């Protein structure tokens, strides 16, 4: 078992992942309400991915003999100015997650908790992918601008996304 500082930090990060899932659900709801079903589907898949991340931490805590503690979910932002705004908000959220994972990793290094350092490497790699992906989507949406045909095509493309937990392990 590791220190209470690491246990608390991991529990906090687990809850942060579930908060992120809730935020993506809110983004999906915004998209669906505005008749962007493809973008809504994309965000529903993002939410599933975040829940998977939370469950990865949950399982790690249990494997290490630590009680996984759930706190209340923070109410997410529900109003957006545009589809682009949802992606910009998502990028900011992912940057916050990256910062949190860095702090958790720093704590693990400080306490010489090598198993946790190894465990967190997956999350560090995942955050590079997440930030890059949202940055790319933002650039595409900016390029598309007001071109409704291009937006329609892009929405259909993102609507094909599927999250498969077996591919993530």
C-alpha positions as CSV (number, residue, x, y, z in Angstrom):
1,X,0.0,0.0,0.0
2,X,1.2,3.5,-0.6
3,X,0.9,6.8,1.3
4,X,-2.4,8.5,2.0
5,X,-1.1,11.5,-0.1
6,X,-0.9,9.3,-3.2
7,X,-4.2,7.5,-2.3
8,X,-6.0,10.8,-2.0
9,X,-4.4,12.2,-5.2
10,X,-5.4,9.1,-7.2
11,X,-8.9,9.2,-5.8
12,X,-9.1,12.8,-6.8
13,X,-7.9,12.0,-10.3
14,X,-10.4,9.2,-10.6
15,X,-13.2,11.6,-9.8
16,X,-11.7,14.2,-12.2
17,X,-12.0,11.6,-15.0
18,X,-15.6,11.0,-14.2
19,X,-16.1,14.8,-14.1
20,X,-14.5,15.0,-17.6
21,X,-17.0,12.3,-18.8
22,X,-19.9,14.4,-17.5
23,X,-18.5,17.5,-19.3
24,X,-18.4,15.5,-22.6
25,X,-22.0,14.4,-22.0
26,X,-22.9,18.0,-21.6
27,X,-21.1,18.8,-24.9
28,X,-23.0,15.9,-26.6
29,X,-26.3,17.3,-25.2
30,X,-25.5,20.7,-26.7
31,X,-24.7,19.2,-30.1
32,X,-27.7,17.0,-30.1
33,X,-30.0,19.9,-29.1
34,X,-28.6,21.9,-32.0
35,X,-29.0,19.0,-34.5
36,X,-25.4,18.0,-34.8
37,X,-25.8,14.3,-34.2
38,X,-22.4,13.4,-35.5
39,X,-20.6,15.7,-33.1
40,X,-22.9,14.5,-30.3
41,X,-21.9,10.9,-31.1
42,X,-18.2,12.0,-31.0
43,X,-18.6,13.5,-27.5
44,X,-20.5,10.4,-26.3
45,X,-17.5,8.3,-27.3
46,X,-15.2,10.8,-25.5
47,X,-17.4,10.4,-22.4
48,X,-17.0,6.6,-22.6
49,X,-13.3,7.0,-22.9
50,X,-13.1,9.2,-19.8
51,X,-15.2,6.7,-17.8
52,X,-12.7,4.0,-18.9
53,X,-9.9,6.2,-17.6
54,X,-11.7,6.6,-14.3
55,X,-12.2,2.9,-14.0
56,X,-8.6,2.3,-14.8
57,X,-7.7,4.3,-11.7
58,X,-10.5,2.6,-9.7
59,X,-9.0,-0.8,-10.6
60,X,-5.5,0.3,-9.7
61,X,-6.6,1.6,-6.3
62,X,-8.4,-1.7,-5.6
63,X,-5.4,-3.7,-6.8
64,X,-3.2,-1.8,-4.4
65,X,-5.6,-2.3,-1.5
66,X,-6.9,1.2,-1.4
67,X,-10.6,2.1,-1.1
68,X,-11.8,4.0,-4.2
69,X,-13.7,7.0,-2.9
70,X,-16.3,8.7,-5.0
71,X,-17.2,12.3,-4.6
72,X,-20.0,14.3,-6.2
73,X,-19.8,15.1,-9.8
74,X,-19.2,18.8,-10.6
75,X,-21.9,20.4,-12.7
76,X,-20.3,20.9,-16.2
77,X,-20.6,23.8,-18.5
78,X,-23.8,23.3,-20.5
79,X,-24.0,26.4,-22.7
80,X,-21.7,26.9,-25.7
81,X,-21.4,29.5,-28.4
82,X,-20.8,27.1,-31.2
83,X,-19.4,23.7,-32.1
84,X,-16.0,25.3,-32.2
85,X,-16.5,26.4,-28.6
86,X,-17.2,22.9,-27.5
87,X,-13.9,21.7,-28.9
88,X,-12.0,24.7,-27.4
89,X,-13.6,23.9,-24.1
90,X,-12.6,20.3,-24.5
91,X,-9.0,21.2,-25.2
92,X,-8.9,23.4,-22.1
93,X,-10.3,20.5,-20.1
94,X,-7.7,18.1,-21.4
95,X,-4.9,20.6,-20.6
96,X,-6.2,20.7,-17.1
97,X,-6.2,16.9,-16.9
98,X,-2.6,16.9,-18.2
99,X,-1.6,19.3,-15.5
100,X,-3.3,17.0,-12.9
101,X,-1.5,13.9,-14.2
102,X,1.8,15.8,-14.1
103,X,1.2,16.7,-10.5
104,X,0.3,13.2,-9.6
105,X,3.4,11.9,-11.4
106,X,5.6,14.4,-9.5
107,X,4.1,13.2,-6.2
108,X,4.8,9.6,-7.2
109,X,8.4,10.4,-8.0
110,X,8.7,12.4,-4.8
111,X,7.5,9.4,-2.8
112,X,9.5,6.9,-4.9
113,X,6.3,5.0,-5.6
114,X,7.6,3.2,-8.7
115,X,4.5,1.1,-9.4
116,X,2.4,4.2,-9.5
117,X,5.0,6.0,-11.7
118,X,4.7,3.0,-14.1
119,X,0.9,3.1,-14.0
120,X,0.8,6.8,-14.7
121,X,3.0,6.5,-17.8
122,X,-0.1,5.3,-19.7
123,X,-2.0,8.4,-18.7
124,X,0.9,10.7,-19.7
125,X,1.0,9.2,-23.2
126,X,-2.8,9.4,-23.4
127,X,-2.8,13.1,-22.7
128,X,-0.4,13.8,-25.5
129,X,-2.8,12.1,-27.8
130,X,-5.9,13.8,-26.4
131,X,-4.4,17.4,-26.6
132,X,-3.1,16.8,-30.1
133,X,-6.5,15.4,-31.3
134,X,-8.5,18.3,-30.0
135,X,-6.0,20.8,-31.3
136,X,-6.3,19.2,-34.7
137,X,-10.1,19.3,-34.6
138,X,-10.0,23.0,-33.6
139,X,-7.7,23.8,-36.6
140,X,-10.0,21.9,-39.0
141,X,-13.1,23.7,-37.6
142,X,-11.4,27.1,-38.0
143,X,-10.5,26.2,-41.6
144,X,-14.0,25.1,-42.3
145,X,-15.4,28.4,-40.9
146,X,-18.9,29.1,-42.2
147,X,-18.7,26.4,-45.0
148,X,-21.8,24.4,-44.0
149,X,-21.1,21.7,-46.6
150,X,-17.6,21.1,-45.2
151,X,-19.0,21.2,-41.6
152,X,-21.6,18.6,-42.6
153,X,-18.9,16.3,-44.0
154,X,-16.7,16.8,-41.0
155,X,-19.6,16.1,-38.6
156,X,-20.3,12.8,-40.5
157,X,-16.7,11.8,-40.2
158,X,-16.5,12.4,-36.5
159,X,-19.8,10.7,-36.1
160,X,-18.1,7.5,-37.2
161,X,-15.8,7.4,-34.1
162,X,-16.1,4.4,-31.8
163,X,-14.4,3.9,-28.5
164,X,-13.3,0.4,-27.8
165,X,-11.9,-0.2,-24.3
166,X,-10.1,-3.4,-25.5
167,X,-8.0,-1.2,-27.9
168,X,-7.0,1.1,-25.0
169,X,-5.4,-1.3,-22.6
